[in-house]
Amino acid sequence: MTNSDHVLDLSGISKQYGSGETRVDALTDIDFHVDAGELVALIGPSGSGKSTLLAIAGALLSPSTGTVRLDGQDISQASESARAELRLRQIGFVFQGANLIASLTGREQLLFIGHLVGMPRAEANARADRLLAELGMTERANHYPEAMSGGQRQRIAIARALMNDPHLILADEPTASLDSTRARQVVSLLAGEVHERAKAGVLVTHDERLIDLCDRVVHIGDGRLEKDPARSGREISGTVER
């Protein structure tokens, strides 16, 4: 890593689409970092730029300007093949709809990731079973997604995101389709995995009722990071009181 020891470090990030009169500034001069063992909530209204920021952090998009470092490696302008390898090896994604493969059981979802990263079969089996147990899904491991509740599917999605032992976990509105009780359960599980496994985590959400489960809160609006008015002008990259 760099001497800052940030797992994820974004510096001076801007992202534009189009040009001239049709140019849209999705992000402007963003500085953002996440450390190991830290879950950061990224809060903002629809169209604020949070999904674009997450896509750049997750090597799905390259920034127009600025530097993206993952474990100290500059990935800002990496090729598509290099970014695909980074996503496979170092980043875990949890999406709003779980996005499980309908034809695979919960356990098979995890083993498929193990296969993609070239994990030996015995190691993959052991790792899948351990993750399923930690997330309380052992009894549902051989069920297909259609036989699971929304919360159970999201637990499998979290386990799948951890299967490749990523350094960075990115969760994009993972609780949007869940009721408040199940939403807190899912984020609590995600926070627990981030803390216990010393992962860096980013949670994109519009639900401010969940931010007490996170270590820091960052607000974004109109493509810029903002100060939190509820915290007397303090930079909201500060720690959330528990």
C-alpha atoms as an extended CHARMM CRD file, in Angstrom:
* protein
*
       242  EXT
         1         1  MET       CA              0.0000000000        0.0000000000        0.0000000000  PROA      1               0.0000000000
         2         2  THR       CA              0.9600000000        3.6350000000       -0.0860000000  PROA      2               0.0000000000
         3         3  ASN       CA              2.1170000000        5.3200000000        3.0700000000  PROA      3               0.0000000000
         4         4  SER       CA             -1.4920000000        6.4010000000        3.6750000000  PROA      4               0.0000000000
         5         5  ASP       CA             -2.4760000000        2.7390000000        4.0970000000  PROA      5               0.0000000000
         6         6  HSD       CA             -5.9140000000        3.3580000000        2.5980000000  PROA      6               0.0000000000
         7         7  VAL       CA             -7.3290000000        0.2860000000        0.8750000000  PROA      7               0.0000000000
         8         8  LEU       CA             -9.2870000000        2.5930000000       -1.4430000000  PROA      8               0.0000000000
         9         9  ASP       CA             -8.0050000000        6.0980000000       -2.1650000000  PROA      9               0.0000000000
        10        10  LEU       CA             -9.6990000000        8.4360000000       -4.6470000000  PROA      10              0.0000000000
        11        11  SER       CA             -8.0210000000       11.7990000000       -5.2500000000  PROA      11              0.0000000000
        12        12  GLY       CA             -9.3130000000       14.6620000000       -7.3810000000  PROA      12              0.0000000000
        13        13  ILE       CA            -11.8620000000       12.4490000000       -9.1390000000  PROA      13              0.0000000000
        14        14  SER       CA            -14.1000000000       13.9980000000      -11.7820000000  PROA      14              0.0000000000
        15        15  LYS       CA            -16.3300000000       12.2790000000      -14.3150000000  PROA      15              0.0000000000
        16        16  GLN       CA            -17.9410000000       13.9160000000      -17.3160000000  PROA      16              0.0000000000
        17        17  TYR       CA            -20.2430000000       12.5270000000      -19.9580000000  PROA      17              0.0000000000
        18        18  GLY       CA            -20.6250000000       14.1680000000      -23.3730000000  PROA      18              0.0000000000
        19        19  SER       CA            -19.0700000000       17.4640000000      -24.4000000000  PROA      19              0.0000000000
        20        20  GLY       CA            -19.9600000000       21.0540000000      -25.1710000000  PROA      20              0.0000000000
        21        21  GLU       CA            -23.5850000000       21.9180000000      -24.4950000000  PROA      21              0.0000000000
        22        22  THR       CA            -24.4200000000       18.2560000000      -23.8210000000  PROA      22              0.0000000000
        23        23  ARG       CA            -21.6900000000       17.7960000000      -21.2100000000  PROA      23              0.0000000000
        24        24  VAL       CA            -22.8250000000       16.4410000000      -17.8490000000  PROA      24              0.0000000000
        25        25  ASP       CA            -20.5690000000       16.6800000000      -14.8040000000  PROA      25              0.0000000000
        26        26  ALA       CA            -21.4280000000       13.5510000000      -12.8390000000  PROA      26              0.0000000000
        27        27  LEU       CA            -18.5960000000       13.9890000000      -10.3050000000  PROA      27              0.0000000000
        28        28  THR       CA            -16.4230000000       17.0070000000       -9.5000000000  PROA      28              0.0000000000
        29        29  ASP       CA            -13.1330000000       17.0020000000       -7.5740000000  PROA      29              0.0000000000
        30        30  ILE       CA            -13.8830000000       14.0540000000       -5.2770000000  PROA      30              0.0000000000
        31        31  ASP       CA            -11.4540000000       13.0480000000       -2.5240000000  PROA      31              0.0000000000
        32        32  PHE       CA            -12.5630000000        9.8530000000       -0.8100000000  PROA      32              0.0000000000
        33        33  HSD       CA            -10.8420000000        7.0090000000        1.0270000000  PROA      33              0.0000000000
        34        34  VAL       CA            -11.6750000000        3.8470000000        2.9560000000  PROA      34              0.0000000000
        35        35  ASP       CA             -9.4320000000        1.9270000000        5.3500000000  PROA      35              0.0000000000
        36        36  ALA       CA             -9.3090000000       -1.7370000000        6.2740000000  PROA      36              0.0000000000
        37        37  GLY       CA            -11.9490000000       -2.6760000000        8.8420000000  PROA      37              0.0000000000
        38        38  GLU       CA            -14.0930000000        0.3410000000        7.9820000000  PROA      38              0.0000000000
        39        39  LEU       CA            -17.6160000000        0.5000000000        6.5580000000  PROA      39              0.0000000000
        40        40  VAL       CA            -18.3930000000        3.9040000000        5.0370000000  PROA      40              0.0000000000
        41        41  ALA       CA            -21.9580000000        4.9300000000        4.2070000000  PROA      41              0.0000000000
        42        42  LEU       CA            -22.3350000000        7.0320000000        1.0560000000  PROA      42              0.0000000000
        43        43  ILE       CA            -25.5900000000        8.9660000000        1.2930000000  PROA      43              0.0000000000
        44        44  GLY       CA            -27.2490000000       11.0970000000       -1.3540000000  PROA      44              0.0000000000
        45        45  PRO       CA            -30.4530000000       11.6360000000       -3.3320000000  PROA      45              0.0000000000
        46        46  SER       CA            -31.1220000000       10.0900000000       -6.7100000000  PROA      46              0.0000000000
        47        47  GLY       CA            -28.8570000000       11.5990000000       -9.3430000000  PROA      47              0.0000000000
        48        48  SER       CA            -26.3110000000       12.8430000000       -6.8110000000  PROA      48              0.0000000000
        49        49  GLY       CA            -23.4420000000       10.8160000000       -8.2850000000  PROA      49              0.0000000000
        50        50  LYS       CA            -23.1510000000        8.0870000000       -5.6810000000  PROA      50              0.0000000000
        51        51  SER       CA            -23.5920000000        5.2090000000       -8.1430000000  PROA      51              0.0000000000
        52        52  THR       CA            -21.0140000000        6.7560000000      -10.4850000000  PROA      52              0.0000000000
        53        53  LEU       CA            -18.5990000000        7.1080000000       -7.5920000000  PROA      53              0.0000000000
        54        54  LEU       CA            -19.1610000000        3.4720000000       -6.6300000000  PROA      54              0.0000000000
        55        55  ALA       CA            -18.6280000000        2.3550000000      -10.2380000000  PROA      55              0.0000000000
        56        56  ILE       CA            -15.2920000000        4.1780000000      -10.3740000000  PROA      56              0.0000000000
        57        57  ALA       CA            -14.2610000000        2.7630000000       -6.9880000000  PROA      57              0.0000000000
        58        58  GLY       CA            -15.1680000000       -0.7150000000       -8.2390000000  PROA      58              0.0000000000
        59        59  ALA       CA            -13.1860000000       -0.4420000000      -11.4980000000  PROA      59              0.0000000000
        60        60  LEU       CA            -16.3660000000       -0.5170000000      -13.5730000000  PROA      60              0.0000000000
        61        61  LEU       CA            -15.6590000000        2.9930000000      -14.8970000000  PROA      61              0.0000000000
        62        62  SER       CA            -12.5110000000        5.0500000000      -15.3570000000  PROA      62              0.0000000000
        63        63  PRO       CA            -12.5560000000        8.6720000000      -14.1370000000  PROA      63              0.0000000000
        64        64  SER       CA            -12.1960000000       11.5830000000      -16.5290000000  PROA      64              0.0000000000
        65        65  THR       CA             -9.5600000000       13.0630000000      -14.2240000000  PROA      65              0.0000000000
        66        66  GLY       CA             -8.0220000000       12.1180000000      -10.8970000000  PROA      66              0.0000000000
        67        67  THR       CA             -6.4070000000        9.0660000000       -9.3580000000  PROA      67              0.0000000000
        68        68  VAL       CA             -7.9190000000        5.8320000000       -8.0710000000  PROA      68              0.0000000000
        69        69  ARG       CA             -5.6920000000        3.6240000000       -5.9560000000  PROA      69              0.0000000000
        70        70  LEU       CA             -6.5900000000        0.1680000000       -4.6940000000  PROA      70              0.0000000000
        71        71  ASP       CA             -4.0770000000       -1.1610000000       -2.1720000000  PROA      71              0.0000000000
        72        72  GLY       CA             -1.7080000000        1.5210000000       -3.3930000000  PROA      72              0.0000000000
        73        73  GLN       CA             -1.9580000000        0.4890000000       -7.0540000000  PROA      73              0.0000000000
        74        74  ASP       CA             -3.0320000000        3.2130000000       -9.4790000000  PROA      74              0.0000000000
        75        75  ILE       CA             -5.9550000000        1.7560000000      -11.4550000000  PROA      75              0.0000000000
        76        76  SER       CA             -7.2780000000        5.0500000000      -12.8130000000  PROA      76              0.0000000000
        77        77  GLN       CA             -6.7030000000        4.3100000000      -16.4840000000  PROA      77              0.0000000000
        78        78  ALA       CA             -6.2570000000        0.5560000000      -16.3890000000  PROA      78              0.0000000000
        79        79  SER       CA             -7.3580000000       -1.4020000000      -19.4500000000  PROA      79              0.0000000000
        80        80  GLU       CA            -10.7110000000       -3.1610000000      -19.4430000000  PROA      80              0.0000000000
        81        81  SER       CA             -9.0130000000       -6.5550000000      -19.0950000000  PROA      81              0.0000000000
        82        82  ALA       CA             -6.9430000000       -5.3240000000      -16.1440000000  PROA      82              0.0000000000
        83        83  ARG       CA            -10.0270000000       -3.8280000000      -14.4810000000  PROA      83              0.0000000000
        84        84  ALA       CA            -11.9420000000       -7.0770000000      -15.0100000000  PROA      84              0.0000000000
        85        85  GLU       CA             -9.1420000000       -8.9680000000      -13.2690000000  PROA      85              0.0000000000
        86        86  LEU       CA             -9.1910000000       -6.4870000000      -10.3810000000  PROA      86              0.0000000000
        87        87  ARG       CA            -12.9410000000       -6.9160000000       -9.9780000000  PROA      87              0.0000000000
        88        88  LEU       CA            -12.5620000000      -10.6850000000       -9.9470000000  PROA      88              0.0000000000
        89        89  ARG       CA             -9.6430000000      -10.8510000000       -7.5360000000  PROA      89              0.0000000000
        90        90  GLN       CA             -9.8500000000       -7.8530000000       -5.2080000000  PROA      90              0.0000000000
        91        91  ILE       CA            -13.3990000000       -6.4750000000       -5.1530000000  PROA      91              0.0000000000
        92        92  GLY       CA            -16.6720000000       -7.9280000000       -3.9060000000  PROA      92              0.0000000000
        93        93  PHE       CA            -20.0030000000       -6.4850000000       -5.0550000000  PROA      93              0.0000000000
        94        94  VAL       CA            -23.4100000000       -6.6370000000       -3.3620000000  PROA      94              0.0000000000
        95        95  PHE       CA            -26.2440000000       -5.2410000000       -5.4500000000  PROA      95              0.0000000000
        96        96  GLN       CA            -29.7880000000       -4.1030000000       -4.7370000000  PROA      96              0.0000000000
        97        97  GLY       CA            -31.4830000000       -7.1940000000       -6.1110000000  PROA      97              0.0000000000
        98        98  ALA       CA            -28.8970000000       -9.7890000000       -4.9610000000  PROA      98              0.0000000000
        99        99  ASN       CA            -28.5200000000      -10.7930000000       -8.6530000000  PROA      99              0.0000000000
       100       100  LEU       CA            -28.2010000000      -14.4770000000       -7.8770000000  PROA      100             0.0000000000
       101       101  ILE       CA            -28.1120000000      -17.0260000000      -10.6910000000  PROA      101             0.0000000000
       102       102  ALA       CA            -31.5470000000      -18.6580000000      -10.6760000000  PROA      102             0.0000000000
       103       103  SER       CA            -30.2590000000      -22.1080000000      -11.6850000000  PROA      103             0.0000000000
       104       104  LEU       CA            -27.6950000000      -22.3510000000       -8.8690000000  PROA      104             0.0000000000
       105       105  THR       CA            -28.2700000000      -23.1660000000       -5.2190000000  PROA      105             0.0000000000
       106       106  GLY       CA            -26.9450000000      -20.8600000000       -2.5330000000  PROA      106             0.0000000000
       107       107  ARG       CA            -23.8280000000      -22.9760000000       -2.0810000000  PROA      107             0.0000000000
       108       108  GLU       CA            -23.2790000000      -23.2590000000       -5.8260000000  PROA      108             0.0000000000
       109       109  GLN       CA            -23.3540000000      -19.4550000000       -6.1400000000  PROA      109             0.0000000000
       110       110  LEU       CA            -20.2420000000      -19.3480000000       -3.9570000000  PROA      110             0.0000000000
       111       111  LEU       CA            -18.5070000000      -22.3140000000       -5.5780000000  PROA      111             0.0000000000
       112       112  PHE       CA            -18.9400000000      -20.6890000000       -8.9690000000  PROA      112             0.0000000000
       113       113  ILE       CA            -16.8740000000      -17.7090000000       -7.7640000000  PROA      113             0.0000000000
       114       114  GLY       CA            -14.2890000000      -20.1110000000       -6.4040000000  PROA      114             0.0000000000
       115       115  HSD       CA            -14.0960000000      -21.7250000000       -9.8380000000  PROA      115             0.0000000000
       116       116  LEU       CA            -13.6880000000      -18.3540000000      -11.5860000000  PROA      116             0.0000000000
       117       117  VAL       CA            -10.7250000000      -17.3690000000       -9.4020000000  PROA      117             0.0000000000
       118       118  GLY       CA             -9.0860000000      -20.7710000000       -9.7360000000  PROA      118             0.0000000000
       119       119  MET       CA             -9.5110000000      -21.8040000000       -6.1080000000  PROA      119             0.0000000000
       120       120  PRO       CA             -8.7360000000      -25.4900000000       -5.4300000000  PROA      120             0.0000000000
       121       121  ARG       CA            -11.9490000000      -27.4550000000       -4.9750000000  PROA      121             0.0000000000
       122       122  ALA       CA            -11.2940000000      -28.5080000000       -1.3840000000  PROA      122             0.0000000000
       123       123  GLU       CA            -10.4550000000      -24.9260000000       -0.4100000000  PROA      123             0.0000000000
       124       124  ALA       CA            -13.5360000000      -23.6060000000       -2.2100000000  PROA      124             0.0000000000
       125       125  ASN       CA            -15.8010000000      -26.1240000000       -0.4750000000  PROA      125             0.0000000000
       126       126  ALA       CA            -14.3750000000      -25.2830000000        2.9300000000  PROA      126             0.0000000000
       127       127  ARG       CA            -14.5600000000      -21.5380000000        2.3590000000  PROA      127             0.0000000000
       128       128  ALA       CA            -18.1350000000      -21.6960000000        1.0510000000  PROA      128             0.0000000000
       129       129  ASP       CA            -19.2830000000      -23.7660000000        4.0190000000  PROA      129             0.0000000000
       130       130  ARG       CA            -17.5870000000      -21.4050000000        6.4780000000  PROA      130             0.0000000000
       131       131  LEU       CA            -19.1460000000      -18.2920000000        4.9440000000  PROA      131             0.0000000000
       132       132  LEU       CA            -22.5880000000      -19.8660000000        4.8120000000  PROA      132             0.0000000000
       133       133  ALA       CA            -22.2960000000      -20.8400000000        8.4710000000  PROA      133             0.0000000000
       134       134  GLU       CA            -21.1130000000      -17.3790000000        9.5200000000  PROA      134             0.0000000000
       135       135  LEU       CA            -24.0680000000      -15.7790000000        7.7550000000  PROA      135             0.0000000000
       136       136  GLY       CA            -26.6000000000      -18.2360000000        9.1440000000  PROA      136             0.0000000000
       137       137  MET       CA            -27.3740000000      -19.8290000000        5.7810000000  PROA      137             0.0000000000
       138       138  THR       CA            -26.1860000000      -23.4160000000        6.2520000000  PROA      138             0.0000000000
       139       139  GLU       CA            -29.7290000000      -24.7980000000        6.3730000000  PROA      139             0.0000000000
       140       140  ARG       CA            -30.6670000000      -22.9250000000        3.1920000000  PROA      140             0.0000000000
       141       141  ALA       CA            -27.4300000000      -23.5990000000        1.3230000000  PROA      141             0.0000000000
       142       142  ASN       CA            -28.9540000000      -26.1660000000       -1.0340000000  PROA      142             0.0000000000
       143       143  HSD       CA            -32.0330000000      -24.1020000000       -1.8630000000  PROA      143             0.0000000000
       144       144  TYR       CA            -32.4550000000      -22.1350000000       -5.0690000000  PROA      144             0.0000000000
       145       145  PRO       CA            -33.0030000000      -18.3470000000       -4.9370000000  PROA      145             0.0000000000
       146       146  GLU       CA            -36.7260000000      -18.6450000000       -5.6500000000  PROA      146             0.0000000000
       147       147  ALA       CA            -37.1170000000      -20.6320000000       -2.4210000000  PROA      147             0.0000000000
       148       148  MET       CA            -35.4100000000      -17.9470000000       -0.3120000000  PROA      148             0.0000000000
       149       149  SER       CA            -36.7100000000      -14.7560000000        1.2470000000  PROA      149             0.0000000000
       150       150  GLY       CA            -35.2800000000      -11.3870000000        0.1960000000  PROA      150             0.0000000000
       151       151  GLY       CA            -33.1250000000      -11.2510000000        3.3090000000  PROA      151             0.0000000000
       152       152  GLN       CA            -31.8180000000      -14.7740000000        2.7160000000  PROA      152             0.0000000000
       153       153  ARG       CA            -30.9090000000      -13.9500000000       -0.8680000000  PROA      153             0.0000000000
       154       154  GLN       CA            -28.9760000000      -10.9060000000        0.3120000000  PROA      154             0.0000000000
       155       155  ARG       CA            -27.0960000000      -13.0450000000        2.8430000000  PROA      155             0.0000000000
       156       156  ILE       CA            -26.0600000000      -15.3290000000        0.0120000000  PROA      156             0.0000000000
       157       157  ALA       CA            -25.0570000000      -12.2550000000       -1.9980000000  PROA      157             0.0000000000
       158       158  ILE       CA            -22.8340000000      -11.0600000000        0.8640000000  PROA      158             0.0000000000
       159       159  ALA       CA            -21.2620000000      -14.5110000000        1.1780000000  PROA      159             0.0000000000
       160       160  ARG       CA            -20.6600000000      -14.5640000000       -2.5780000000  PROA      160             0.0000000000
       161       161  ALA       CA            -19.0400000000      -11.1190000000       -2.4060000000  PROA      161             0.0000000000
       162       162  LEU       CA            -16.6330000000      -12.4730000000        0.2290000000  PROA      162             0.0000000000
       163       163  MET       CA            -15.8520000000      -15.7200000000       -1.5740000000  PROA      163             0.0000000000
       164       164  ASN       CA            -12.8600000000      -14.3100000000       -3.4740000000  PROA      164             0.0000000000
       165       165  ASP       CA            -11.4630000000      -12.8260000000       -0.2190000000  PROA      165             0.0000000000
       166       166  PRO       CA            -11.6620000000       -9.2680000000       -1.6100000000  PROA      166             0.0000000000
       167       167  HSD       CA             -9.8950000000       -6.2970000000       -0.0830000000  PROA      167             0.0000000000
       168       168  LEU       CA            -12.8220000000       -3.9980000000       -0.9590000000  PROA      168             0.0000000000
       169       169  ILE       CA            -16.5820000000       -4.6530000000       -0.6360000000  PROA      169             0.0000000000
       170       170  LEU       CA            -18.9950000000       -2.3480000000       -2.4570000000  PROA      170             0.0000000000
       171       171  ALA       CA            -22.7150000000       -2.5370000000       -1.6710000000  PROA      171             0.0000000000
       172       172  ASP       CA            -25.1070000000       -0.5570000000       -3.8830000000  PROA      172             0.0000000000
       173       173  GLU       CA            -28.4990000000       -0.0790000000       -2.1730000000  PROA      173             0.0000000000
       174       174  PRO       CA            -28.4890000000       -3.7050000000       -0.9360000000  PROA      174             0.0000000000
       175       175  THR       CA            -31.5180000000       -3.1570000000        1.3230000000  PROA      175             0.0000000000
       176       176  ALA       CA            -33.8010000000       -1.2290000000       -1.0270000000  PROA      176             0.0000000000
       177       177  SER       CA            -36.2010000000       -4.1600000000       -1.4450000000  PROA      177             0.0000000000
       178       178  LEU       CA            -36.2170000000       -5.1660000000        2.2350000000  PROA      178             0.0000000000
       179       179  ASP       CA            -38.3370000000       -4.0610000000        5.1780000000  PROA      179             0.0000000000
       180       180  SER       CA            -36.6230000000       -2.0770000000        7.9390000000  PROA      180             0.0000000000
       181       181  THR       CA            -35.9730000000       -5.0910000000       10.1840000000  PROA      181             0.0000000000
       182       182  ARG       CA            -34.3870000000       -7.1850000000        7.4420000000  PROA      182             0.0000000000
       183       183  ALA       CA            -32.4970000000       -4.1390000000        6.1600000000  PROA      183             0.0000000000
       184       184  ARG       CA            -30.8010000000       -3.6780000000        9.5260000000  PROA      184             0.0000000000
       185       185  GLN       CA            -30.0050000000       -7.3840000000        9.7080000000  PROA      185             0.0000000000
       186       186  VAL       CA            -28.3280000000       -7.3190000000        6.2970000000  PROA      186             0.0000000000
       187       187  VAL       CA            -26.2680000000       -4.1870000000        7.0300000000  PROA      187             0.0000000000
       188       188  SER       CA            -25.3280000000       -5.5330000000       10.4600000000  PROA      188             0.0000000000
       189       189  LEU       CA            -24.0410000000       -8.7000000000        8.8080000000  PROA      189             0.0000000000
       190       190  LEU       CA            -22.1430000000       -6.6830000000        6.2300000000  PROA      190             0.0000000000
       191       191  ALA       CA            -20.5900000000       -4.4700000000        8.9130000000  PROA      191             0.0000000000
       192       192  GLY       CA            -19.6400000000       -7.5140000000       10.9540000000  PROA      192             0.0000000000
       193       193  GLU       CA            -17.8510000000       -9.1080000000        8.0240000000  PROA      193             0.0000000000
       194       194  VAL       CA            -16.0150000000       -5.8620000000        7.2190000000  PROA      194             0.0000000000
       195       195  HSD       CA            -14.8420000000       -5.4640000000       10.8130000000  PROA      195             0.0000000000
       196       196  GLU       CA            -13.9850000000       -9.0750000000       11.5430000000  PROA      196             0.0000000000
       197       197  ARG       CA            -12.1810000000       -9.6870000000        8.2450000000  PROA      197             0.0000000000
       198       198  ALA       CA            -10.5140000000       -6.2480000000        8.0590000000  PROA      198             0.0000000000
       199       199  LYS       CA            -12.1060000000       -5.4460000000        4.7120000000  PROA      199             0.0000000000
       200       200  ALA       CA            -12.7820000000       -1.9590000000        3.3960000000  PROA      200             0.0000000000
       201       201  GLY       CA            -16.4930000000       -1.4730000000        2.7390000000  PROA      201             0.0000000000
       202       202  VAL       CA            -18.6650000000        1.1520000000        1.0620000000  PROA      202             0.0000000000
       203       203  LEU       CA            -22.4360000000        1.1130000000        1.4910000000  PROA      203             0.0000000000
       204       204  VAL       CA            -24.4680000000        3.2460000000       -0.9030000000  PROA      204             0.0000000000
       205       205  THR       CA            -27.8860000000        3.8900000000        0.5930000000  PROA      205             0.0000000000
       206       206  HSD       CA            -30.6600000000        6.4500000000        0.7510000000  PROA      206             0.0000000000
       207       207  ASP       CA            -31.8230000000        5.1410000000        4.1280000000  PROA      207             0.0000000000
       208       208  GLU       CA            -30.2690000000        7.2640000000        6.8730000000  PROA      208             0.0000000000
       209       209  ARG       CA            -31.7670000000        4.9470000000        9.5090000000  PROA      209             0.0000000000
       210       210  LEU       CA            -28.9130000000        2.5400000000        8.7310000000  PROA      210             0.0000000000
       211       211  ILE       CA            -25.9710000000        4.8970000000        9.1750000000  PROA      211             0.0000000000
       212       212  ASP       CA            -25.5230000000        4.1260000000       12.8740000000  PROA      212             0.0000000000
       213       213  LEU       CA            -24.2810000000        0.7080000000       11.7250000000  PROA      213             0.0000000000
       214       214  CYS       CA            -21.4650000000        2.3250000000        9.7390000000  PROA      214             0.0000000000
       215       215  ASP       CA            -18.1450000000        3.7690000000       10.8790000000  PROA      215             0.0000000000
       216       216  ARG       CA            -18.2710000000        6.9450000000        8.7980000000  PROA      216             0.0000000000
       217       217  VAL       CA            -20.8950000000        8.7450000000        6.7690000000  PROA      217             0.0000000000
       218       218  VAL       CA            -20.2290000000       10.7630000000        3.6260000000  PROA      218             0.0000000000
       219       219  HSD       CA            -22.9300000000       12.7960000000        1.8900000000  PROA      219             0.0000000000
       220       220  ILE       CA            -22.8330000000       13.5390000000       -1.8160000000  PROA      220             0.0000000000
       221       221  GLY       CA            -24.9440000000       16.0250000000       -3.7570000000  PROA      221             0.0000000000
       222       222  ASP       CA            -24.7230000000       17.2190000000       -7.3580000000  PROA      222             0.0000000000
       223       223  GLY       CA            -21.5440000000       15.2350000000       -7.8280000000  PROA      223             0.0000000000
       224       224  ARG       CA            -19.6860000000       16.8090000000       -4.9000000000  PROA      224             0.0000000000
       225       225  LEU       CA            -19.0000000000       15.6390000000       -1.3780000000  PROA      225             0.0000000000
       226       226  GLU       CA            -20.7900000000       17.7770000000        1.1650000000  PROA      226             0.0000000000
       227       227  LYS       CA            -20.5970000000       18.7520000000        4.8070000000  PROA      227             0.0000000000
       228       228  ASP       CA            -23.1990000000       17.3400000000        7.1400000000  PROA      228             0.0000000000
       229       229  PRO       CA            -25.3930000000       20.1940000000        8.4370000000  PROA      229             0.0000000000
       230       230  ALA       CA            -26.5560000000       17.9940000000       11.2810000000  PROA      230             0.0000000000
       231       231  ARG       CA            -22.9860000000       17.8570000000       12.6160000000  PROA      231             0.0000000000
       232       232  SER       CA            -22.3300000000       21.6080000000       12.9250000000  PROA      232             0.0000000000
       233       233  GLY       CA            -20.3260000000       21.8580000000        9.7340000000  PROA      233             0.0000000000
       234       234  ARG       CA            -17.9140000000       19.1160000000       10.6600000000  PROA      234             0.0000000000
       235       235  GLU       CA            -16.6100000000       17.1550000000        7.6860000000  PROA      235             0.0000000000
       236       236  ILE       CA            -18.8250000000       14.0960000000        7.5150000000  PROA      236             0.0000000000
       237       237  SER       CA            -15.8800000000       11.8800000000        6.8970000000  PROA      237             0.0000000000
       238       238  GLY       CA            -15.6480000000       11.9730000000       10.6900000000  PROA      238             0.0000000000
       239       239  THR       CA            -16.4970000000        8.9380000000       12.7770000000  PROA      239             0.0000000000
       240       240  VAL       CA            -20.1470000000        8.3200000000       13.5670000000  PROA      240             0.0000000000
       241       241  GLU       CA            -20.8270000000        8.2330000000       17.2720000000  PROA      241             0.0000000000
       242       242  ARG       CA            -22.2410000000        4.8910000000       18.3730000000  PROA      242             0.0000000000
